[in-house]
Amino acid sequence: MPHILLIDDSFPINTRNGKILESLAAHYGDQARISVVTWDRSDDYRQEKEGYFVYQKPSAYGNKIQKLKNLWGYRKFCFETIRQLEPDIVIASHWNNLLMVPKLNRKRQMLIYENLDVPTEGYLVRKITTALEHRELQRVDLTVHASRFFTKLYAPKHSQVVLENKPTFQPQPLRQYTPHTPVRVAFIGLLRYLDISKILVDAIRGDSRFQLYFHGDGHARENLEKYAGNEPNVFFTGRYAYDDVPTLYQQTDVVWAAYPNRDFNVKYAISNKFHESLAFGVPTVYADKTCLGDFVTEQNIGMVVDPYSLKSVKDLLESIITNPDELRKISENMAAFRQQQTTWAEDFLAVTDRIDQFLKTIQK
């Protein structure tokens, strides 16, 4: 029975890795053993989970110094666990988890790099982390990119497939798009980018033509709630389950997915919101000066804004009010574009096909 092990340095593991595990389980059933090595940084691991090997050491999210101090212990834990388990397939999620993988037997073990986000930070730090990533790529058998735009950053000599974070729920019949009054603008996801979120709050503050919803949790939520104060048209609904995503989109007129375009990763990433919004035909706002922003503009399947400019955000909101027909046109274009898209399950076959090919070689 082949053994597949995934490394994610945060517990609970992220939604994308959860989907990967579910897809692997669906493909292999009882024919493979699937395990997870992870790091409980917030003391959330209360009940043992089958197949989980958890390093438990508090390390506050956003505190990079504290994480760095504890990184060596986590690396040692990963090395020992992987050497003990001797998995056939190791999936390292994010470039830094490549550094958590000991030397493998290339003839008997396959290393997959799950490229969730490319190295970012400032220029000098990014040069160093990119150099580390590219050094580790020499021992990677397959790189799985979370964005089609990541491929341009990697040499063709590396074996690569694209697995964008498409939703796994069943596509819903597209509604007749008619915005509510007031127009409902929503951010759906992890609340991380405080400065940009403040600008969005300021753009809608006191404007009764809009209601702004923040669906989700995250380390920026508390400060953002304080900043919004008692604003009557700004709402925080808290953490949601993945099964709630369809309902949240169906209640929304415009999705906000404008992330900080000064971040190197954001310039090349594809937001989950892109594929989720396509599933429901809900027009979505992205950051300008990004690959995704350029793409939705070319296809007329989204809107772009300078997320750091209050004027740019206000101008966009004003255009939404004064030109609702454009929103309907974008929604129609999204519906047509959706018909041409493959599903997560179809895309995931590129991953399992490569794993199956490798397993055949070691079973001979």
C-alpha positions in Angstrom: 0.0 0.0 0.0 1.6 3.3 -1.0 2.0 6.0 1.6 1.4 9.7 0.7 2.5 12.3 3.2 1.6 16.0 3.1 3.5 18.8 5.0 1.7 22.0 6.0 3.3 24.2 8.6 0.0 25.4 10.1 -2.8 23.6 11.9 -5.6 23.5 11.0 -4.2 22.9 7.5 -5.4 25.4 4.8 -8.5 24.7 2.8 -6.5 24.0 -0.4 -4.5 21.2 1.3 -7.8 19.9 2.7 -9.1 19.6 -0.8 -5.9 17.9 -2.0 -6.2 15.3 0.8 -9.9 14.7 -0.1 -9.1 14.3 -3.7 -6.3 11.9 -2.9 -8.6 9.9 -0.7 -11.3 9.8 -3.4 -8.8 8.6 -6.0 -7.0 5.9 -4.0 -9.7 4.9 -1.4 -8.3 2.1 0.8 -5.5 1.5 -1.6 -3.2 4.2 -0.1 -2.3 5.5 3.3 -2.5 9.3 3.6 -0.7 11.2 6.4 -0.1 14.8 7.4 2.8 16.5 9.2 1.9 19.9 10.6 2.6 22.5 13.2 0.0 23.6 15.8 1.1 27.2 16.3 -2.0 28.3 18.2 -2.7 25.4 20.5 -5.7 24.3 18.5 -4.9 20.6 18.3 -7.3 19.2 21.0 -8.3 15.8 19.7 -6.0 13.4 17.9 -6.8 13.0 14.2 -5.9 9.8 12.4 -2.9 10.1 10.2 -1.8 13.4 11.7 1.7 14.0 13.2 1.6 17.4 14.9 4.4 19.5 16.2 3.0 21.5 19.1 4.9 24.8 19.8 3.1 28.1 20.2 4.2 30.7 17.6 1.8 33.6 17.1 0.8 34.3 13.5 2.3 37.4 12.2 5.2 37.1 14.7 8.0 36.2 12.3 10.8 36.3 14.9 9.0 33.8 17.1 8.3 31.5 14.2 12.0 31.7 13.2 13.1 30.8 16.7 10.9 27.7 16.7 11.6 26.7 13.0 14.5 24.5 13.8 12.5 22.4 16.2 9.7 22.0 13.6 12.3 21.0 11.0 13.8 18.4 13.3 10.3 17.1 13.9 9.6 16.8 10.2 12.9 15.1 9.5 12.4 12.5 12.2 8.8 11.8 11.2 9.5 11.5 7.5 12.5 9.2 8.2 10.4 7.1 10.5 7.4 6.8 8.2 9.4 6.4 4.9 6.5 7.6 2.7 6.5 6.9 -1.0 5.2 10.3 -1.9 6.0 13.6 0.0 4.0 16.7 -0.8 5.6 19.9 0.6 3.1 22.7 0.7 4.7 26.1 0.2 8.4 26.7 -0.6 9.5 26.8 3.1 8.2 23.3 3.7 10.7 22.0 1.0 13.3 22.9 3.6 11.5 20.5 6.1 12.1 17.5 3.9 15.2 15.4 4.6 17.2 13.8 1.7 14.9 11.2 0.0 15.7 8.1 -2.0 14.9 9.5 -5.5 14.5 5.9 -6.8 11.9 5.0 -4.1 10.4 8.3 -3.1 8.7 11.1 -5.0 8.8 14.8 -3.9 6.0 17.1 -5.0 6.2 20.8 -4.4 2.8 22.3 -3.8 3.4 25.9 -4.9 0.7 27.7 -3.0 2.5 31.1 -3.0 5.8 32.2 -4.5 8.5 33.7 -2.2 7.6 37.3 -1.5 8.7 40.0 1.1 11.1 42.8 0.2 13.5 42.6 -2.7 16.6 41.4 -0.8 14.7 38.8 1.3 12.9 37.6 -1.8 16.2 37.1 -3.6 17.4 34.9 -0.7 14.3 32.9 -0.4 13.9 32.4 -4.1 17.5 31.2 -4.2 16.7 28.6 -1.5 13.5 27.6 -3.3 15.4 27.1 -6.6 18.1 25.1 -4.9 15.4 22.8 -3.5 13.7 22.5 -6.9 16.7 20.4 -8.0 15.3 17.5 -6.0 11.6 18.1 -6.8 9.9 15.6 -9.1 6.8 17.6 -9.8 5.7 21.2 -9.1 2.0 21.9 -8.7 1.2 25.6 -9.2 -1.8 27.2 -7.6 -1.8 29.9 -10.4 -1.3 29.7 -14.1 0.8 32.9 -13.9 3.4 31.2 -11.6 4.7 29.1 -14.5 6.4 32.1 -16.1 8.6 32.4 -13.0 10.1 28.8 -13.3 12.3 27.3 -16.0 10.6 24.9 -18.4 13.1 22.1 -17.4 11.1 21.6 -14.2 8.1 19.3 -14.4 5.1 21.5 -13.7 1.3 21.3 -13.7 -1.3 23.9 -12.8 -3.9 23.2 -10.2 -5.8 26.4 -9.5 -7.9 26.5 -6.4 -11.3 25.9 -8.0 -14.3 25.2 -5.7 -15.3 21.6 -5.3 -19.0 22.2 -4.6 -21.4 21.6 -7.4 -21.8 24.5 -9.8 -25.0 26.4 -9.1 -27.5 27.6 -11.8 -26.6 31.2 -12.5 -29.2 33.6 -11.2 -30.6 36.5 -13.1 -28.1 39.1 -11.9 -29.9 42.1 -10.3 -28.1 44.0 -7.6 -29.8 44.7 -4.3 -30.6 48.1 -3.0 -28.4 49.0 -1.1 -25.7 47.3 -3.2 -24.1 44.5 -1.1 -20.3 44.5 -1.3 -18.5 41.6 0.5 -15.1 40.4 1.3 -15.2 36.6 1.8 -12.1 35.0 3.3 -9.2 35.4 5.7 -9.0 39.0 7.1 -5.3 39.8 6.7 -4.7 43.1 4.9 -5.7 45.7 7.5 -4.5 48.8 5.6 -6.4 48.0 2.4 -9.5 46.9 4.3 -9.5 50.3 6.1 -9.5 52.1 2.8 -12.5 50.0 1.7 -14.3 50.8 4.9 -13.6 54.5 4.5 -14.9 54.4 0.9 -18.3 53.1 2.0 -18.5 54.8 5.4 -21.6 57.0 5.6 -22.7 56.0 2.0 -26.2 54.4 2.5 -26.2 53.2 -1.1 -23.9 50.3 0.0 -23.7 47.7 2.6 -20.2 46.2 3.3 -19.9 42.7 4.7 -16.7 41.0 6.0 -17.4 37.3 6.0 -14.5 35.5 7.7 -12.0 35.7 10.5 -8.3 36.5 10.8 -5.7 38.4 12.7 -6.8 41.7 11.2 -10.5 41.3 12.2 -10.3 42.8 15.7 -8.5 46.0 14.6 -10.7 46.3 11.6 -13.9 46.1 13.7 -12.5 48.8 16.0 -11.7 50.9 13.0 -15.2 50.5 11.5 -16.7 51.4 14.9 -20.5 51.6 14.9 -20.8 52.3 11.2 -24.4 51.1 10.4 -23.6 49.8 6.9 -20.5 47.7 7.8 -21.0 44.2 9.1 -18.7 41.4 10.4 -20.2 37.9 10.3 -17.2 35.9 11.5 -15.8 32.5 10.5 -17.8 30.4 8.1 -17.7 26.8 6.9 -16.7 26.0 3.4 -20.2 24.7 2.8 -21.5 28.2 3.5 -19.6 29.7 0.5 -22.4 29.2 -2.0 -24.9 31.0 0.2 -22.5 33.9 0.9 -22.0 34.5 -2.9 -25.7 34.2 -3.6 -26.3 37.0 -1.1 -23.6 39.3 -2.6 -23.7 41.8 -5.5 -20.0 42.6 -5.7 -17.1 40.6 -4.2 -14.1 42.4 -3.0 -10.8 40.6 -3.9 -8.4 43.5 -4.3 -5.2 42.4 -2.5 -2.0 44.4 -2.0 -0.5 44.6 -5.4 2.8 45.8 -4.0 3.3 42.2 -2.8 5.3 40.1 -5.3 3.1 37.0 -4.8 -0.1 39.0 -5.4 1.2 40.1 -8.8 1.1 36.5 -10.0 -1.4 34.7 -7.8 -5.0 33.8 -8.7 -7.4 34.4 -5.8 -9.8 31.7 -4.8 -12.4 34.4 -5.3 -11.8 34.3 -9.0 -13.0 30.8 -9.5 -15.7 31.0 -6.7 -17.2 34.2 -8.3 -17.2 32.5 -11.7 -19.3 29.7 -10.2 -22.0 32.2 -9.3 -21.6 35.0 -11.8 -20.9 37.6 -9.1 -18.8 40.5 -10.4 -15.6 40.8 -8.5 -13.0 43.6 -7.9 -9.3 42.8 -8.2 -6.1 44.8 -7.8 -4.7 46.6 -10.8 -1.1 46.0 -11.9 -1.4 42.3 -11.4 -1.6 39.4 -13.9 -5.1 38.5 -12.7 -6.2 42.1 -13.0 -4.9 42.4 -16.5 -6.6 39.1 -17.4 -10.1 40.0 -16.1 -9.9 43.3 -17.8 -9.0 41.7 -21.2 -11.9 39.2 -20.8 -14.3 41.8 -19.2 -15.1 39.3 -16.5 -14.2 41.5 -13.5 -13.2 45.0 -12.3 -9.9 46.4 -11.2 -8.9 49.1 -8.7 -5.8 50.6 -7.0 -6.4 49.1 -3.6 -4.2 51.7 -1.9 -6.1 54.7 -3.3 -9.3 55.9 -1.6 -10.1 57.9 -4.7 -9.8 54.9 -7.0 -12.0 52.8 -4.7 -14.6 55.6 -4.4 -14.6 56.1 -8.2 -15.2 52.4 -8.8 -18.1 52.3 -6.3 -19.6 55.3 -8.0 -19.4 53.6 -11.4 -21.2 50.6 -9.9 -24.1 52.8 -8.9 -24.3 54.9 -12.1 -23.7 52.0 -14.5 -25.5 48.9 -13.3 -25.8 47.6 -16.8 -22.0 47.1 -16.9 -22.3 44.9 -13.8 -24.9 42.8 -15.6 -22.7 42.5 -18.7 -19.8 41.4 -16.6 -22.0 38.7 -15.0 -23.1 37.5 -18.4 -19.5 37.3 -19.6 -18.6 35.4 -16.5 -21.3 32.9 -17.2 -20.0 32.3 -20.8 -16.4 32.1 -19.6 -17.4 29.5 -16.9 -18.6 27.2 -19.6 -15.1 26.9 -21.0 -13.5 26.0 -17.6 -12.4 22.6 -16.4 -13.2 21.5 -12.8 -10.9 20.9 -9.8 -11.4 17.1 -10.2 -10.4 17.2 -13.9 -7.3 19.3 -13.2 -6.4 17.0 -10.3 -6.0 14.1 -12.7 -2.7 15.6 -13.8 -1.4 15.1 -10.3 -2.7 11.6 -9.7 -1.5 10.5 -13.2 2.0 11.5 -12.3 1.8 9.8 -8.9 0.4 6.7 -10.5 3.3 6.7 -13.0 5.8 6.9 -10.2 4.2 4.2 -8.1 4.3 1.8 -11.1 8.1 2.3 -11.3 8.7 1.4 -7.7 6.3 -1.6 -7.8 8.3 -3.3 -10.6 
